[in-house]
């Protein structure tokens, strides 16, 4: 029996209440929170990523928030190293590590055995230039021959380029590097808890939150980040809502159009998150609207 404090991973769709529950859990279980939301790594991206404010953190230690400037490209491999170091540090203090976020691959990277394929800057640039000139059709066709799983799953040009790069460098399909559902040996014990919620309620929550973000000054935040190069940022520019608000600020959309586009994109993202986490049989699901979530999780810890 391990004498290490369990890692509690709170997962699920955006707007299900993971942030507030993580703080409540930390206060109840002498825990510290580790952020696993890739867009909350960036300094200044606060309102639009629903980053917990100092007041909302209630004095609970939070790790891996505000660690990057906008021009830094987030790396799953780098996050894996940092997250595992934080887990070890928190345990060394006798506290409970609480991993919280909806970026599924980042959660898996922290917890599971995950191999990272090599990179080659010259090949990456060559492929990027090809896509800029001719689009992704040729690369997708190549993937269909050598890695049909990635061809079906990937629709973003950057990820298609990465999949082709990996195959050309290693001769292995990019999909073969996806993590298996087995914990990295030094990580357990682990309890993964997913927050489930009625789809209609979640849609209402997402819409309400987007409107609240605008009321809290999101447009001013985006304007400030635009001056710092947000539109050219390799990872940060892909954050949902920021692209839409930049389009409004550029006069390409009305505020109502940008707001609705953000709501629709967030709902689609939430469905992808649900699909990702529901595929993992290790996740224990509880009602996101439960008034007794902390007690339920405590009971799960006791029964493990």
C-alpha atoms as one frame of an Amber mdcrd trajectory, in Angstrom:
protein
   0.000   0.000   0.000   1.467   3.347  -1.030   1.961   5.992   1.641   1.840
   8.770  -0.959  -1.110  11.159  -1.009  -3.355  10.319  -3.994  -3.352  12.574
  -7.026  -6.923  13.774  -7.512  -7.593  14.675 -11.154 -10.729  16.743 -11.724
 -11.759  16.458 -15.365 -14.724  17.138 -17.611 -16.122  19.762 -19.912 -15.551
  23.466 -19.577 -18.009  25.360 -17.336 -18.842  22.319 -15.188 -17.305  23.852
 -12.058 -13.908  22.162 -11.857 -12.130  25.294 -10.618 -14.440  25.973  -7.684
 -14.497  22.303  -6.704 -10.702  22.079  -6.820 -10.450  24.915  -4.300 -13.084
  23.359  -2.037 -11.276  20.014  -2.214  -7.924  21.601  -1.480  -9.318  23.301
   1.607 -10.935  20.077   2.819  -8.011  17.747   2.073  -4.967  19.963   2.632
  -4.314  20.084  -1.075  -2.656  22.216  -3.722  -3.950  22.739  -7.264  -1.961
  21.994 -10.427  -3.363  23.633 -13.557  -3.803  21.368 -16.597  -5.538  23.921
 -18.860  -3.047  24.752 -21.604  -4.409  28.259 -22.185  -4.137  29.227 -18.527
  -0.350  28.915 -18.815  -0.277  32.368 -20.435   0.191  35.583 -18.528  -2.547
  38.114 -19.252  -5.039  35.572 -20.602  -7.227  35.706 -17.537 -10.852  36.585
 -18.230 -11.218  34.659 -21.483  -9.737  31.452 -20.046 -11.826  31.639 -16.843
  -8.620  31.622 -14.809  -9.300  31.658 -11.075  -8.763  35.100  -9.568  -6.734
  35.574  -6.403  -9.985  35.882  -4.453 -11.399  32.690  -5.997  -8.247  30.769
  -5.039  -9.019  31.508  -1.362  -5.380  31.229  -0.353  -4.964  27.761  -1.878
  -1.632  27.283  -3.656  -2.045  27.069  -7.446   0.744  25.844  -9.718   1.459
  26.184 -13.462  -0.652  29.286 -13.959   0.903  32.326 -15.677   4.138  30.546
 -16.548   4.523  31.688 -20.184   4.613  34.851 -22.245   2.395  34.829 -25.319
   5.238  34.034 -27.733   6.030  30.696 -26.073   4.699  27.553 -27.740   3.209
  25.208 -25.155   4.735  21.741 -25.140   3.062  18.638 -23.729   6.498  17.155
 -23.004   7.542  20.220 -21.003   4.233  20.205 -19.137   4.676  16.528 -18.303
   8.020  17.234 -16.628   6.713  20.267 -14.738   3.477  18.606 -13.604   5.233
  15.503 -12.315   7.746  17.647 -10.458   4.878  19.570  -8.850   3.142  16.330
  -7.868   6.348  15.157  -6.158   6.896  18.524  -4.458   3.322  18.706  -3.135
   3.508  15.144  -1.837   6.823  15.912  -0.136   4.951  18.500   1.955   2.314
  15.925   2.890  -0.304  17.702   0.791  -2.704  16.317  -1.817  -1.967  17.160
  -5.480  -5.184  18.207  -7.255  -4.742  18.218 -11.038  -7.473  20.306 -12.624
  -8.294  21.114 -16.223 -10.066  20.196 -19.415  -7.037  19.777 -21.703  -7.299
  16.011 -21.997  -3.885  15.306 -23.470  -2.200  17.369 -20.765  -3.997  15.436
 -18.034  -2.944  12.161 -19.647   0.641  13.411 -20.034   0.865  14.128 -16.323
  -0.600  10.798 -15.228   0.012   8.189 -17.909   2.923   6.529 -19.648   3.428
   8.752 -22.681   6.236   8.660 -25.240   7.151  11.807 -27.173   8.223  11.494
 -30.816  11.218  13.483 -32.128  11.065  16.807 -33.962  13.031  18.323 -36.816
  12.822  22.075 -37.339  13.946  21.938 -40.975  11.375  19.320 -41.946   8.681
  21.117 -39.948   9.384  24.361 -41.835   9.360  22.563 -45.178   5.953  21.071
 -44.437   4.634  24.378 -43.109   5.723  26.138 -46.301   4.042  23.421 -48.386
   0.764  23.883 -46.527   0.976  27.672 -46.842   1.343  27.321 -50.612  -0.863
  24.348 -51.447  -3.050  23.621 -48.410  -3.211  20.394 -46.429  -4.716  18.060
 -49.061  -1.433  16.380 -50.058  -0.377  15.823 -46.448  -3.793  14.415 -45.522
  -3.542  12.037 -48.497  -0.122  10.919 -47.245  -1.555  10.312 -43.789  -4.415
   8.269 -45.238  -1.814   5.888 -46.678   0.437   5.582 -43.618  -1.650   6.688
 -40.617  -5.396   6.579 -41.388  -6.296   7.036 -37.710  -4.560  10.436 -37.622
  -5.997  11.358 -41.016  -9.510  10.818 -39.653  -8.853  12.490 -36.291  -6.798
  15.561 -37.179  -8.302  18.596 -38.897  -5.998  21.375 -37.700  -3.156  22.181
 -40.158  -0.568  22.380 -37.387  -1.394  18.884 -36.121  -1.519  17.427 -39.622
   1.972  18.805 -40.221   3.159  17.281 -36.951   1.724  13.868 -37.822   3.470
  13.816 -41.197   6.706  15.055 -39.599   6.640  12.224 -37.058   5.997   9.552
 -39.684   8.778  10.790 -41.953  11.234  10.937 -39.045  10.401   7.624 -37.385
   8.480   5.478 -39.845   5.842   5.084 -37.125   2.285   6.463 -37.289   1.752
   9.515 -35.106  -1.281   7.742 -33.632   1.022   5.045 -32.212   2.446   7.621
 -29.820  -0.915   8.305 -28.194  -0.846   7.476 -24.483  -2.106   4.142 -23.247
  -4.557   4.167 -20.361  -2.000   3.080 -17.815  -0.547   5.253 -15.089   3.143
   6.030 -15.149   4.548   3.805 -12.380   5.680   6.633 -10.098   2.326   8.481
 -10.197  -0.260   6.295  -8.354  -2.309   6.338  -6.292  -4.643   8.352  -8.541
  -8.350   9.173  -8.371  -9.840  10.680 -11.517 -13.191  12.388 -11.006 -15.286
  13.650 -13.898 -18.022  16.260 -13.563 -21.104  15.407 -15.607 -23.958  17.778
 -16.320 -27.112  17.876 -18.424 -26.264  19.107 -21.921 -28.926  21.846 -21.935
 -27.733  23.136 -18.564 -24.138  23.139 -19.782 -25.101  25.095 -22.905 -26.816
  27.702 -20.744 -23.800  27.922 -18.444 -21.450  28.423 -21.380 -23.574  31.203
 -22.867 -23.902  32.914 -19.513 -20.179  32.693 -18.864 -19.234  34.200 -22.235
 -21.557  37.164 -21.621 -20.110  37.581 -18.119 -16.574  37.582 -19.514 -17.453
  40.486 -21.780 -19.061  42.352 -18.888 -15.899  41.813 -16.821 -13.715  43.505
 -19.441 -12.677  40.719 -21.789 -12.519  43.051 -24.785 -10.071  45.301 -22.965
  -7.974  42.242 -22.114  -7.925  41.128 -25.767  -7.040  44.646 -26.919  -4.083
  44.665 -24.520  -2.950  41.205 -25.634  -3.317  42.179 -29.285  -0.735  44.888
 -28.740   1.583  42.197 -27.329   1.264  40.026 -30.446  -1.589  37.685 -29.542
  -2.591  37.131 -33.170   0.884  35.792 -33.990   1.298  33.695 -30.816   1.892
  30.001 -31.710  -0.330  28.466 -29.015  -2.133  31.309 -27.245  -3.765  32.556
 -30.450  -5.759  29.311 -30.667  -7.622  29.906 -27.410 -11.369  29.804 -27.993
 -12.940  33.253 -28.009  -9.780  35.281 -28.468  -9.819  34.834 -32.244 -13.475
  35.864 -32.304 -12.884  38.938 -30.149  -9.925  39.924 -32.341 -12.260  39.720
 -35.348 -14.681  42.070 -33.605 -11.918  44.516 -32.723 -10.789  44.448 -36.368
 -14.311  45.331 -37.533 -14.805  41.942 -39.200 -17.747  40.957 -36.977 -20.280
  42.661 -34.788 -19.951  42.049 -31.059 -23.125  39.951 -31.175 -21.654  37.802
 -33.963 -18.333  37.371 -32.152 -20.128  36.477 -28.943 -22.349  33.888 -30.610
 -19.380  32.409 -32.484 -17.537  32.048 -29.177 -20.508  30.338 -27.532 -20.867
  27.894 -30.439 -17.130  27.105 -30.485 -17.096  26.574 -26.717 -20.065  24.200
 -26.891 -18.309  22.182 -29.597 -15.157  22.079 -27.484 -17.186  20.881 -24.495
 -18.566  17.981 -26.561 -15.026  16.986 -27.569 -13.936  17.126 -23.934 -16.842
  14.916 -22.863 -16.014  12.393 -25.584 -12.351  12.317 -24.561 -12.904  11.826
 -20.844 -15.867   9.441 -21.144 -13.657   7.094 -23.157 -11.474   6.555 -20.066
 -12.964   3.842 -17.819 -10.822   4.995 -14.880 -12.851   8.187 -14.427 -15.455
   8.211 -11.630 -18.356  10.450 -12.663 -20.304  12.649 -10.259 -23.028  15.246
 -10.724 -21.482  18.670 -11.358 -24.420  20.325  -9.584 -24.159  18.192  -6.454
 -23.935  20.080  -3.172 -21.981  17.157  -1.716 -19.199  16.725  -4.286 -16.398
  17.069  -1.724 -17.986  14.397   0.460 -18.480  12.124  -2.561 -14.846  12.446
  -3.554 -13.707  11.865   0.029 -15.786   8.683   0.063 -14.206   7.544  -3.215
 -10.755   8.118  -1.734 -11.659   6.054   1.306 -13.016   3.191  -0.795 -10.008
   2.968  -3.120
